């Protein structure tokens, strides 16, 4: 059973604390809180974590909600 975070979310939401690492590198960050949403189409990462790992987005990729 996942932990429910009642500090960042109201009402409390299920959160997984994960380790993010860059394949082929020794860069990793532990205990990154990620909202568990099994019906989600995409996964979002905290901007601060992306910055710490030095990850850059692929500008040729995009996501559309399908809304007009």
Order of alpha helices (4+ residues) and beta strands (2+ residues): beta-beta-beta-alpha
